[in-house]
């Protein structure tokens, strides 16, 4: 039987400086914050650089969050 992957899991490149577990913890934290992470005090904006696979997982997870929220 083939292994299936969660649609929200990230396929990380071998050269990634972070683990799949760290990415999952990040996604769980974002979900907890309603995908509205506060900007640190004293900053006007924050520049975030995400690997393409992590950005896709984040976008997929946020879309699922918004869909579930709209059904309530």
LOSE-280469 format. One record per residue (C-alpha): x, y, z; residue in one letter. Coordinates in steps of 0.25 Angstrom, whole numbers, plus 5000, padded with zeros to 4 digits. Example, Ala and Ser with C-alpha at 12.3 -4.5 7.8 and 13.67 -1.06 7.14 Angstrom:
<recs>
{east=5049, north=4982, up=5031, resn=a}
{east=5055, north=4996, up=5029, resn=s}
</recs>
This chain:
<recs>
{east=5000, north=5000, up=5000, resn=x}
{east=5006, north=5014, up=4996, resn=x}
{east=5009, north=5024, up=5007, resn=x}
{east=5000, north=5036, up=5006, resn=x}
{east=5004, north=5050, up=5011, resn=x}
{east=4996, north=5060, up=5018, resn=x}
{east=4992, north=5071, up=5008, resn=x}
{east=4997, north=5081, up=5018, resn=x}
{east=5011, north=5075, up=5020, resn=x}
{east=5023, north=5081, up=5014, resn=x}
{east=5032, north=5073, up=5005, resn=x}
{east=5046, north=5079, up=5010, resn=x}
{east=5058, north=5079, up=5001, resn=x}
{east=5070, north=5071, up=5006, resn=x}
{east=5078, north=5084, up=5008, resn=x}
{east=5067, north=5090, up=5018, resn=x}
{east=5073, north=5096, up=5030, resn=x}
{east=5060, north=5092, up=5038, resn=x}
{east=5053, north=5079, up=5040, resn=x}
{east=5039, north=5074, up=5037, resn=x}
{east=5036, north=5074, up=5052, resn=x}
{east=5040, north=5089, up=5053, resn=x}
{east=5031, north=5093, up=5041, resn=x}
{east=5019, north=5085, up=5047, resn=x}
{east=5021, north=5093, up=5060, resn=x}
{east=5022, north=5106, up=5052, resn=x}
{east=5009, north=5102, up=5045, resn=x}
{east=5002, north=5098, up=5058, resn=x}
{east=5006, north=5112, up=5064, resn=x}
{east=5001, north=5119, up=5052, resn=x}
{east=4988, north=5112, up=5053, resn=x}
{east=4987, north=5115, up=5068, resn=x}
{east=4989, north=5130, up=5064, resn=x}
{east=4978, north=5130, up=5053, resn=x}
{east=4989, north=5132, up=5043, resn=x}
{east=4991, north=5146, up=5048, resn=x}
{east=5004, north=5146, up=5055, resn=x}
{east=5006, north=5159, up=5062, resn=x}
{east=5017, north=5168, up=5057, resn=x}
{east=5027, north=5170, up=5068, resn=x}
{east=5026, north=5184, up=5076, resn=x}
{east=5034, north=5195, up=5070, resn=x}
{east=5034, north=5189, up=5056, resn=x}
{east=5026, north=5194, up=5044, resn=x}
{east=5027, north=5182, up=5036, resn=x}
{east=5034, north=5168, up=5036, resn=x}
{east=5040, north=5162, up=5024, resn=x}
{east=5038, north=5146, up=5024, resn=x}
{east=5046, north=5137, up=5015, resn=x}
{east=5040, north=5123, up=5013, resn=x}
{east=5044, north=5111, up=5005, resn=x}
{east=5034, north=5109, up=4994, resn=x}
{east=5030, north=5096, up=5000, resn=x}
{east=5028, north=5102, up=5014, resn=x}
{east=5020, north=5114, up=5008, resn=x}
{east=5011, north=5104, up=5000, resn=x}
{east=5008, north=5096, up=5013, resn=x}
{east=5005, north=5110, up=5020, resn=x}
{east=4996, north=5114, up=5009, resn=x}
{east=4989, north=5101, up=5009, resn=x}
{east=4987, north=5101, up=5024, resn=x}
{east=4982, north=5115, up=5024, resn=x}
{east=4972, north=5112, up=5013, resn=x}
{east=4967, north=5100, up=5021, resn=x}
{east=4966, north=5109, up=5034, resn=x}
{east=4958, north=5119, up=5026, resn=x}
{east=4949, north=5109, up=5020, resn=x}
{east=4946, north=5102, up=5034, resn=x}
{east=4943, north=5116, up=5040, resn=x}
{east=4934, north=5120, up=5029, resn=x}
{east=4925, north=5108, up=5031, resn=x}
{east=4923, north=5111, up=5046, resn=x}
</recs>
